[in-house]
Amino acid sequence: MKTAVITDIHGNREALKRILEDIESRGIKRIICLGDIVAKGIHNHDCVQLVKEKCDIAIAGNCDEYFSRDALKAESGRERKLIEAYQATMEKEDIEWLASLPYCHEESINGRLVRMFHAGPDSLSNDESNTLYASPNKRFRMFEAGRYTISKETADIVIFGHVHIQTMTRLYNRTLICCGSVGNPLDIIRNPEKDGSVSNTAEAQYLIMEDHAGTQTFSFVQVPYDIEKELIEGKDFFEYEQLSYELRNAAYRRNEKIRAILTRDGISFDQI
């Protein structure tokens, strides 16, 4: 049985369509979405509709939860305006559906507990235990049960999104996998003198999980898509400059946040 696991679409219709075409071409019948279907991008309504139509299971990401909130209950005027601006790119039914999404999915494969969530067992916007450079003890938290998990067991395999970087790590006889990002792939370790081609990163990404006669395989996939075609309708989009920067450069728009995370994890930002 093959399963495609997608995440972090972020309103990128062109990337999602190319991913879905690639999944279909491989004969994969089951798709799981790990959230952040909306926000950042332009085509939020279309992406919600495609996920509802094509995915067998969908769970919530931090952006899905945040932008399906009641804007009138926002803590500040700025927050209210941001929520209202993104909700204007969706239909009422989209917002209601996003608000109804569960936070976690679990299944057993070959006797192993596979747990899937967007960012962490306790937080939809976790950046403590799921980063590439967190300590082993911090990363072990990703396997433990938490606020959003279904069972109270420690998982054997955890699959997540949120950090937008494809990576697989083995620790404590367990497997930790980030699927990357369909619509907003990033690389945070950057240096103009060392960087390869941006095209190595700025492609739509997903994971294939295959179970065949007791043998388990995890495969990363990158699919080229037309970034400029995705952006062409968004010249008047209120976050167009930030969006176009991220898609074209595969770099996060908030450099100060990346600096803080890397510094916390013991990496000198000035020496990378």
N, C-alpha and C positions, 0 to 999 in steps of 0.2 A: 504494500500500500504506500503510495506517495502522497505527501501533504506539502503544499506550498504555504509558507508562513511569511506574511507581509506586514509591514508596520511603517509608521511615520510617513504617510502619504502627503499630508499638509496641503491639501487642496490642489495638488499638481495632477491635473487630468491627463495630460499627455504622457507623463511617466507611468501613471496607473494603467492607462490603456495599453501601453507597450508591455508592461509586466503581465497583464492578463492575457495578452496575445501569446506571450512566451510560455506562460503556464499551460494554455490550451494546446500549443504546438507540441508540448512534451507529454500530452495525454494525462495530465494531472487533474483529478476530479475534485479534490478537497482543498479548500483554502481557509486558512485561519488568519484573521487580522488582529494585530496587537495594539491598535489604537493610534491616536493622533491622526485621524482621518482629515481633520480640518485645521484651519489657521495657518498663517504665513502666506498661503497661496491664494489664488484667485477663484478657482473653480470648486468651491466647497460643496455646493448643492450637487453637482455632477458626481463628485467623488463619493459623497454619502450614498447616492443612488446606486452607483456601481458596486460599492461594498455590500449594500443590502441585497443586491441581485446576485452577486457572484460568490460571496463568502459564506461558508457554512457556519462559521463561528466568528463573532467580533466582540472584542472587549474594549474597555475605555482607556484612553490616554489622558494625560493631564490637560491637553488642549481641548479634547472633546468634553471633559467635565467642566472646564473653565468657561468655555464659550456656549455651553447650554444652560448656564446659570441665569437666574432672573436678574436682568441688568439693574432693575430698580433697587436690588438689595446689595449692589456693589458698595465697597468700602470708600470709594472716592469718585469724584466726577470724572477723572481721567480713566479709571477702570470701567466705569459705566459706558463712556463713549467708545472704548475699545470693544467691549462686549457687543454693544449695539451695532458697531460698524461691521463686525464679522457676522453677526446674526442677520444683517441685511443681505449677506451673500447666500443665505439659506432660506428654505421654506420652514414654516412652523412645524411640519411633520418631521423634518430633518432634525430640528433642535430637540423635539420630544424624544425621538429615537436615540439620539446621542446621550440624552440624560438617562435613558433606561439601560444603557450598556453595563454588563457586569465588569468586575475588576480583574477577574482571574479565570483561567481555564486549566484544568488538570486532567490527565489521562495516564493510564498505565500501558507501557510498551515493553514487552519481554520482561515483565516483572519489575520494571523501573518506573518510578514516579516522575513523570514529566510535568513540570509546572510552567505555565506561561502567564506573564503579566506585562504591563507596559514598562514599568521602571523599577519596581521593587516590591517586596512583600508587605511593606508598611506605608509606601508613599507612591503616588502617581507621578511625582516629580523628583524622585530620588537622584541625587548626584554624589552620595557618600560611598555606597558600596558597589556601584556598577561601573565605575570609571576604569579605564585601562590600567591605571597606576595605583589604585587603592591597595592597601596592605592585604595579605591573605586572610587575616582575621576579619577585616571589614567585608571582603568579598564573600566570605562564608555566610554572611547574613543573607545573601541572595538565595541561598538554599533553604534557610530556615523558614518555619511557618511564621506568619505575621497577620497583621490586621486585615489584609485583602486576600489571604489564601483560603482555599476551600477546606483542605484537610490540615491537620496539625502535625503532619509528618515532615521530616527533612527530605527535600527533593533530591533525586539522583541527577536529573537534568533540568536546567532552567533555561528558558528561551525568553528573551525580552527585546525591547527596542529602546527608544528614548535618547540614546547617545549618538545615534545616526552613523555608527562605525561598525562595519562587519568584523567580528572577532569571535574566536572560540578559545576558551581556556580550560585546561584540566587542573583541578586541585582537589585534594582530599578524596580521590577516587570518584569525583563527580565532574560534570560537564556544564560549563557556563557559556551560553551562546547569545550574542547580539546579532540580530538579522540585518543590521544596517538601516537603510531608509529607502523607501520607494521614491519619494518626491523631494527629499532634501538631504542627500548624502553629504557628509562632511569629513574633513580630516583636520585635527586640531594641532598636530605637531607640524609646524610650517616654518620654512626658512628659504628665502629667495635663492640662496646659493646651493641649496640641497634638493629643492623640490623637483619632482618629476612632472610629467604632464598632468594638468588638472583633469584631463579626460580619464586618467586612471581611477579617479574618485567620482567625478560628476556624472555618474550613470545610475539609472534606477536599479535598486538592489532588493534582493529577497533571498529566502532560505528554502531549500528543499529538504524535507525530512522523509526518509524512506525506510520502511521496515519490510524486509524480504526474508522469509524463512528463518526468522530469529536473528538476522543480520541487520544492524542499524547503520545507516549512512546519513551524514549531514553534508550538504553541498551549498556553497555560496554561489549566487548567480548575479552578474551585472549585465544590464541591458541598456544599450545606447538609446537615447530618445532625443527629440528635437527640442532643445531648451528654448530657442528663439520662438518657435511656434507656440510653446506654452506661454511665453511672456507677451506675445504680440497683442493680445486682447486686454492687457493690463496696464496700459500707459496711464490710465486715470485711477488705478488702484491706489488706495491711500498708503500702502506700504510697498509700493512698486520698487523703489530704490533699494530697500533692504532685501526684498525678495530676489531681485535681479542680481544683486551682489552675491548672495549665497548660492544661487543656482549656477551662475557662471564661474564662480571661483571655488566652489566646494569649501567655503570658509564661513564660520559662524559670525553673525553680525555683531555679537557682543564680546569683543575681545577682552574686556576687563573681567568678565565672568570666567572665561577660559583661563586667564592669567591666575585668578584666585584659586581655581580648582587645581591647576597644575602645581602651584606653590604649596597648597595644602598637602598635596600628595608627594611632595619632596622633589619636584622637578623645577630647576631654575629656568624660567621663561626666557631669560636673556642668554642662555647658553645652548638652546636647542638647535 
